[in-house]
Amino acid sequence: MARQLYHYTSLETLHAIISEIDNSDSHFVYFKLRATNAYYLNDLTEGRLLLSALKKLGANEMLLSMLQTTFGYPFIVSFSEHGDDLNMWRCYASEGNGVAIGLDQIEIESAADYTNNCQFDKCEYVSLEELIEILKKKNIEELLKMEDIKPLAQLIRNMLKYKDKSFVSEAEWRIHDFNIETNFRVSNNLIIPFREIRVPVSAIQTIVIGPKCEYDRNSFSIGRFLKSRLPSTQDVQIIKSSVPLI
């Protein structure tokens, strides 16, 4: 059985995801996940850890601005190996009032392949000093001296899997997408740039209902809602969290 990765989110977002399932084409039924601009995520070092390392190695603000203007900004949608984790519930699913959507890893990877400029990676957790050493081994200092910024941009794209060590417990995998064209939404008094990633509905394997959600009525309504939108042959398991959070 393929590994499942979990996307933690709110009930409101789950409702939007299911509501917007596009089944107009029987050959490719999909739902959409939002990839958020890296600078608007809860990790204050997200995207900035790499920028800080590049600056330490001699990259100037003008060069970094040119890279972003030409090749786009990083947009990220995250998944965890942990399907019922106290820390993840608190941080990413309305403090336990949300859900974790269990998705087939192979299907997620195929979704990244469908989308231009996307990559799918397991995160590696490092300190700033360790990231600087990794960049040195990849001859980043030589690339910074070159006038052709394309190889530098490609290297940077491949470095978005590195995250600050403080987040190692999240066991994150991610789709990251470099692009300039974006949509926008409002949340927590911010206008937040995002992009939409299409994922086959066949990726949805389980829905874990958060520890602070009412399980009985939510499991009934989510089950009926899914049946109204998914192919009749697809069965999604609805699970109650075992975390004793009140």
C-alpha beads as a LAMMPS data file, in Angstrom:
LAMMPS data file: protein, C-alpha beads

246 atoms
245 bonds

1 atom types
1 bond types

-500.0 500.0 xlo xhi
-500.0 500.0 ylo yhi
-500.0 500.0 zlo zhi

Masses

1 110.0

Atoms # bond

1 1 1 0.000 0.000 0.000
2 1 1 1.355 3.413 -0.946
3 1 1 2.272 5.852 1.774
4 1 1 -0.272 8.462 2.756
5 1 1 0.698 12.065 3.423
6 1 1 -1.618 14.353 5.358
7 1 1 -2.763 17.880 4.615
8 1 1 -4.020 19.526 7.807
9 1 1 -6.664 22.197 7.389
10 1 1 -9.894 23.687 8.730
11 1 1 -13.429 22.359 8.254
12 1 1 -14.171 25.458 6.176
13 1 1 -11.320 24.657 3.802
14 1 1 -12.362 20.990 3.569
15 1 1 -15.857 22.170 2.642
16 1 1 -14.406 24.437 -0.076
17 1 1 -12.172 21.644 -1.414
18 1 1 -15.066 19.190 -1.730
19 1 1 -17.447 21.851 -3.112
20 1 1 -15.013 22.771 -5.871
21 1 1 -14.261 19.221 -7.087
22 1 1 -14.369 19.414 -10.874
23 1 1 -15.983 16.290 -12.302
24 1 1 -16.903 17.769 -15.678
25 1 1 -14.241 15.599 -17.344
26 1 1 -14.676 11.935 -16.464
27 1 1 -11.052 11.280 -17.457
28 1 1 -9.580 13.730 -14.931
29 1 1 -11.640 14.529 -11.831
30 1 1 -9.659 16.807 -9.559
31 1 1 -9.728 19.082 -6.553
32 1 1 -7.541 22.086 -5.818
33 1 1 -5.070 22.783 -3.033
34 1 1 -3.759 26.266 -2.376
35 1 1 -0.015 26.803 -2.549
36 1 1 0.761 29.867 -0.431
37 1 1 3.558 32.345 -1.066
38 1 1 6.421 31.187 1.180
39 1 1 6.737 34.579 2.882
40 1 1 3.182 34.291 4.279
41 1 1 3.556 30.925 6.035
42 1 1 3.809 30.435 9.801
43 1 1 7.550 29.638 9.668
44 1 1 9.204 33.057 9.840
45 1 1 12.348 31.623 8.211
46 1 1 10.426 30.048 5.298
47 1 1 12.056 31.236 2.090
48 1 1 14.184 33.620 4.138
49 1 1 16.536 30.898 5.398
50 1 1 17.748 30.351 1.841
51 1 1 17.886 34.103 1.148
52 1 1 19.949 34.638 4.310
53 1 1 22.376 31.903 3.263
54 1 1 22.718 33.398 -0.239
55 1 1 23.412 36.853 1.189
56 1 1 26.084 35.408 3.474
57 1 1 27.726 33.992 0.340
58 1 1 27.729 37.305 -1.512
59 1 1 24.374 37.571 -3.285
60 1 1 23.110 41.149 -3.345
61 1 1 19.533 42.395 -3.034
62 1 1 19.403 43.441 -6.709
63 1 1 20.340 39.949 -7.911
64 1 1 17.793 38.257 -5.643
65 1 1 15.090 40.705 -6.732
66 1 1 15.945 40.036 -10.386
67 1 1 15.659 36.275 -9.831
68 1 1 12.210 36.641 -8.292
69 1 1 10.979 39.076 -10.928
70 1 1 12.194 36.821 -13.760
71 1 1 11.476 33.343 -12.446
72 1 1 8.747 33.949 -9.861
73 1 1 8.206 33.657 -6.131
74 1 1 8.074 30.363 -4.199
75 1 1 4.588 28.992 -3.485
76 1 1 4.241 26.009 -1.159
77 1 1 1.591 23.448 -0.228
78 1 1 2.573 21.198 2.667
79 1 1 1.901 17.636 3.798
80 1 1 3.036 15.667 6.832
81 1 1 3.937 12.019 7.317
82 1 1 1.974 12.204 10.596
83 1 1 -1.765 11.632 10.292
84 1 1 -2.858 12.266 13.871
85 1 1 -0.316 14.474 15.577
86 1 1 -0.986 16.861 18.478
87 1 1 1.448 19.509 17.262
88 1 1 0.039 19.444 13.727
89 1 1 -3.555 19.703 15.003
90 1 1 -2.686 22.735 17.075
91 1 1 -0.702 24.560 14.420
92 1 1 -2.488 23.750 11.161
93 1 1 -6.037 22.538 11.839
94 1 1 -7.798 25.210 13.871
95 1 1 -6.217 24.021 17.126
96 1 1 -7.771 20.585 16.721
97 1 1 -11.109 21.719 15.283
98 1 1 -10.132 20.834 11.702
99 1 1 -9.235 17.741 9.683
100 1 1 -6.259 15.948 8.179
101 1 1 -6.803 14.825 4.583
102 1 1 -4.883 11.608 3.900
103 1 1 -3.570 11.607 0.331
104 1 1 -1.752 8.983 -1.708
105 1 1 1.879 10.057 -2.063
106 1 1 2.217 8.832 -5.648
107 1 1 -0.874 10.795 -6.683
108 1 1 0.499 13.964 -5.059
109 1 1 3.733 13.514 -6.967
110 1 1 1.803 13.114 -10.211
111 1 1 -0.065 16.359 -9.451
112 1 1 3.259 18.177 -9.194
113 1 1 4.311 16.649 -12.510
114 1 1 1.117 17.937 -14.185
115 1 1 1.853 21.526 -13.173
116 1 1 4.540 23.668 -14.807
117 1 1 7.388 24.820 -12.538
118 1 1 6.390 22.444 -9.700
119 1 1 8.572 20.092 -7.676
120 1 1 7.706 17.582 -4.954
121 1 1 10.228 17.006 -2.174
122 1 1 10.696 15.658 1.314
123 1 1 11.982 18.444 3.538
124 1 1 15.450 18.348 5.040
125 1 1 16.030 20.257 8.269
126 1 1 19.176 22.342 8.701
127 1 1 20.623 25.351 10.501
128 1 1 21.694 28.475 8.610
129 1 1 25.330 27.443 8.965
130 1 1 24.634 23.961 7.602
131 1 1 22.731 25.387 4.632
132 1 1 25.641 27.696 3.828
133 1 1 27.981 24.682 3.741
134 1 1 25.561 22.776 1.481
135 1 1 25.453 25.740 -0.913
136 1 1 29.245 25.975 -0.958
137 1 1 29.498 22.320 -1.968
138 1 1 27.141 23.067 -4.866
139 1 1 29.524 25.813 -6.090
140 1 1 26.982 28.538 -5.417
141 1 1 29.740 31.127 -5.058
142 1 1 30.802 30.545 -8.666
143 1 1 27.210 30.794 -9.895
144 1 1 26.770 34.106 -8.087
145 1 1 29.596 35.542 -10.191
146 1 1 28.055 34.459 -13.505
147 1 1 25.989 36.808 -15.661
148 1 1 23.648 33.978 -16.695
149 1 1 21.174 33.668 -13.832
150 1 1 19.292 30.637 -15.198
151 1 1 21.557 28.007 -13.560
152 1 1 21.410 29.979 -10.317
153 1 1 17.613 30.069 -10.452
154 1 1 17.478 26.308 -11.063
155 1 1 19.751 25.637 -8.104
156 1 1 17.612 27.818 -5.839
157 1 1 14.477 25.952 -6.951
158 1 1 16.095 22.719 -5.809
159 1 1 16.951 24.199 -2.404
160 1 1 13.405 24.915 -1.206
161 1 1 13.285 21.509 0.484
162 1 1 15.547 22.828 3.242
163 1 1 13.825 24.101 6.398
164 1 1 14.908 25.350 9.798
165 1 1 15.711 22.557 12.269
166 1 1 13.045 23.788 14.679
167 1 1 10.366 22.229 12.436
168 1 1 11.839 18.727 12.175
169 1 1 8.956 17.143 14.132
170 1 1 6.542 18.039 11.300
171 1 1 8.103 15.479 8.915
172 1 1 7.025 17.644 5.983
173 1 1 6.775 16.908 2.299
174 1 1 5.896 19.727 -0.058
175 1 1 4.949 20.791 -3.521
176 1 1 6.726 24.019 -4.337
177 1 1 5.981 26.129 -7.353
178 1 1 7.915 29.114 -8.691
179 1 1 5.624 31.523 -10.479
180 1 1 4.708 35.173 -10.924
181 1 1 0.993 34.840 -11.709
182 1 1 -1.053 34.531 -8.525
183 1 1 -4.447 34.703 -6.889
184 1 1 -5.106 36.522 -3.627
185 1 1 -7.144 35.881 -0.482
186 1 1 -7.604 37.672 2.842
187 1 1 -6.736 35.997 6.171
188 1 1 -5.607 37.332 9.559
189 1 1 -5.586 40.931 8.329
190 1 1 -3.303 40.083 5.392
191 1 1 -3.863 39.907 1.643
192 1 1 -2.094 36.634 0.875
193 1 1 -0.827 35.560 -2.580
194 1 1 -1.490 31.935 -3.533
195 1 1 -1.649 29.553 -6.486
196 1 1 -3.875 26.538 -7.057
197 1 1 -2.503 23.026 -7.587
198 1 1 -4.830 20.460 -9.189
199 1 1 -4.738 17.021 -7.551
200 1 1 -6.644 13.923 -8.796
201 1 1 -9.547 13.131 -6.448
202 1 1 -8.362 9.527 -6.466
203 1 1 -5.566 10.756 -4.170
204 1 1 -8.032 11.181 -1.271
205 1 1 -7.793 8.057 0.901
206 1 1 -8.842 9.136 4.396
207 1 1 -10.247 12.071 6.343
208 1 1 -9.099 12.250 9.968
209 1 1 -11.497 14.355 12.047
210 1 1 -9.685 16.498 14.585
211 1 1 -9.725 15.800 18.324
212 1 1 -11.849 18.869 19.168
213 1 1 -14.391 18.276 16.369
214 1 1 -17.704 16.544 17.035
215 1 1 -17.052 13.215 15.359
216 1 1 -20.489 11.605 14.912
217 1 1 -22.301 14.377 13.089
218 1 1 -19.241 15.560 11.154
219 1 1 -18.401 12.040 9.966
220 1 1 -21.985 11.613 8.721
221 1 1 -22.088 14.934 6.851
222 1 1 -18.568 14.639 5.424
223 1 1 -19.336 11.111 4.226
224 1 1 -22.546 12.169 2.500
225 1 1 -20.878 15.257 1.026
226 1 1 -18.035 13.167 -0.420
227 1 1 -20.469 10.680 -1.950
228 1 1 -22.223 13.547 -3.731
229 1 1 -19.008 14.757 -5.356
230 1 1 -16.677 11.772 -5.796
231 1 1 -16.905 8.950 -8.345
232 1 1 -19.214 6.188 -7.108
233 1 1 -16.326 3.709 -7.145
234 1 1 -14.215 5.715 -4.686
235 1 1 -14.397 4.989 -0.973
236 1 1 -12.863 7.397 1.562
237 1 1 -12.320 6.216 5.131
238 1 1 -13.388 8.703 7.814
239 1 1 -11.392 8.312 11.043
240 1 1 -11.671 9.821 14.506
241 1 1 -8.499 11.337 15.984
242 1 1 -7.093 9.402 18.925
243 1 1 -5.438 12.504 20.436
244 1 1 -7.075 13.303 23.827
245 1 1 -7.299 17.060 23.323
246 1 1 -10.143 19.015 24.939

Bonds

1 1 1 2
2 1 2 3
3 1 3 4
4 1 4 5
5 1 5 6
6 1 6 7
7 1 7 8
8 1 8 9
9 1 9 10
10 1 10 11
11 1 11 12
12 1 12 13
13 1 13 14
14 1 14 15
15 1 15 16
16 1 16 17
17 1 17 18
18 1 18 19
19 1 19 20
20 1 20 21
21 1 21 22
22 1 22 23
23 1 23 24
24 1 24 25
25 1 25 26
26 1 26 27
27 1 27 28
28 1 28 29
29 1 29 30
30 1 30 31
31 1 31 32
32 1 32 33
33 1 33 34
34 1 34 35
35 1 35 36
36 1 36 37
37 1 37 38
38 1 38 39
39 1 39 40
40 1 40 41
41 1 41 42
42 1 42 43
43 1 43 44
44 1 44 45
45 1 45 46
46 1 46 47
47 1 47 48
48 1 48 49
49 1 49 50
50 1 50 51
51 1 51 52
52 1 52 53
53 1 53 54
54 1 54 55
55 1 55 56
56 1 56 57
57 1 57 58
58 1 58 59
59 1 59 60
60 1 60 61
61 1 61 62
62 1 62 63
63 1 63 64
64 1 64 65
65 1 65 66
66 1 66 67
67 1 67 68
68 1 68 69
69 1 69 70
70 1 70 71
71 1 71 72
72 1 72 73
73 1 73 74
74 1 74 75
75 1 75 76
76 1 76 77
77 1 77 78
78 1 78 79
79 1 79 80
80 1 80 81
81 1 81 82
82 1 82 83
83 1 83 84
84 1 84 85
85 1 85 86
86 1 86 87
87 1 87 88
88 1 88 89
89 1 89 90
90 1 90 91
91 1 91 92
92 1 92 93
93 1 93 94
94 1 94 95
95 1 95 96
96 1 96 97
97 1 97 98
98 1 98 99
99 1 99 100
100 1 100 101
101 1 101 102
102 1 102 103
103 1 103 104
104 1 104 105
105 1 105 106
106 1 106 107
107 1 107 108
108 1 108 109
109 1 109 110
110 1 110 111
111 1 111 112
112 1 112 113
113 1 113 114
114 1 114 115
115 1 115 116
116 1 116 117
117 1 117 118
118 1 118 119
119 1 119 120
120 1 120 121
121 1 121 122
122 1 122 123
123 1 123 124
124 1 124 125
125 1 125 126
126 1 126 127
127 1 127 128
128 1 128 129
129 1 129 130
130 1 130 131
131 1 131 132
132 1 132 133
133 1 133 134
134 1 134 135
135 1 135 136
136 1 136 137
137 1 137 138
138 1 138 139
139 1 139 140
140 1 140 141
141 1 141 142
142 1 142 143
143 1 143 144
144 1 144 145
145 1 145 146
146 1 146 147
147 1 147 148
148 1 148 149
149 1 149 150
150 1 150 151
151 1 151 152
152 1 152 153
153 1 153 154
154 1 154 155
155 1 155 156
156 1 156 157
157 1 157 158
158 1 158 159
159 1 159 160
160 1 160 161
161 1 161 162
162 1 162 163
163 1 163 164
164 1 164 165
165 1 165 166
166 1 166 167
167 1 167 168
168 1 168 169
169 1 169 170
170 1 170 171
171 1 171 172
172 1 172 173
173 1 173 174
174 1 174 175
175 1 175 176
176 1 176 177
177 1 177 178
178 1 178 179
179 1 179 180
180 1 180 181
181 1 181 182
182 1 182 183
183 1 183 184
184 1 184 185
185 1 185 186
186 1 186 187
187 1 187 188
188 1 188 189
189 1 189 190
190 1 190 191
191 1 191 192
192 1 192 193
193 1 193 194
194 1 194 195
195 1 195 196
196 1 196 197
197 1 197 198
198 1 198 199
199 1 199 200
200 1 200 201
201 1 201 202
202 1 202 203
203 1 203 204
204 1 204 205
205 1 205 206
206 1 206 207
207 1 207 208
208 1 208 209
209 1 209 210
210 1 210 211
211 1 211 212
212 1 212 213
213 1 213 214
214 1 214 215
215 1 215 216
216 1 216 217
217 1 217 218
218 1 218 219
219 1 219 220
220 1 220 221
221 1 221 222
222 1 222 223
223 1 223 224
224 1 224 225
225 1 225 226
226 1 226 227
227 1 227 228
228 1 228 229
229 1 229 230
230 1 230 231
231 1 231 232
232 1 232 233
233 1 233 234
234 1 234 235
235 1 235 236
236 1 236 237
237 1 237 238
238 1 238 239
239 1 239 240
240 1 240 241
241 1 241 242
242 1 242 243
243 1 243 244
244 1 244 245
245 1 245 246
